[in-house]
Amino acid sequence: MDAELFSFIWKGILLGIHAGISPGPVTTLLVTESLLHGSRAGMRIAFVPVLTDIPVICIIIPLLYYLTFDATTIIAVISMIGAFILCGLSYESFSVTESRYKRGDVVRVSLLKAVGTNFFNPNLYIYWITICGPLAVSGLYRGWTTMFSFLIMFYISITSVKLGLSLAVGNVRHSLNLKVIVWVNRFLGAAMLLFAVLFFWQGFQILTGEITVHLNKQ
């Protein structure tokens, strides 16, 4: 195997593993769904990065390859919308009680809402603008095979890690006391609320010029 191709494959694997275990709204939502509804519910969330990243990749890679583009306002708006979505998810987590859980009156988060949570995550765009996007473009300069090898291994890795996490949490839930499940869910709700505050603050900093998000031509 070509040394450069092998290098890009390993970069995809390592970055995918890191992204898979990193705390964030999708990981928090995955743990919440696995805890409340079992591994199968959490496994749906594991594929959210693939669904949300494809349109982002199709936009950002050409921009990085051909253009110079100021993404400041767009990222700020995305951040603000994401904050409101996370507030709603946080409220749903806090509304779970022991009686509701026993009755099975805990609504699953729809795949569409999960996709929206990640799609309006500003860090998704910043990550692709600053890390994965430039790497993918660098691979493209070496050939389509190199770029696609990097992307494929990245998504195999991130999805595998999240599937493993959902299975682990889903198996543990059966040995947990109901009160523990409810309080852990509230803790996860608090985490989502914290992410919402961070998203809102990040959007505010971008709008005020404290943070700049700029696509540099490769």
Secondary structure, DSSP 8 states (H G I E B T S, - for coil): --HHHHHHHHHHHHHHHHHHHS-SHHHHHHHHHHHHH-HHHHHHHHTHHHHHHHHHHHHHHHHHHH--EE-HHHHHHHHHHHHHHHHHHHHHHHT--HHHHHHT------HHHHHHHHHT-HHHHHHIIIIIHHHHHHHHHH-HHHHHHHHHHHHHHHHHHHHHHHHHHHHHGGGS-HHHHHHHHHHHHHHHHHHHHHHHHHHHHHHTTSS--EE---
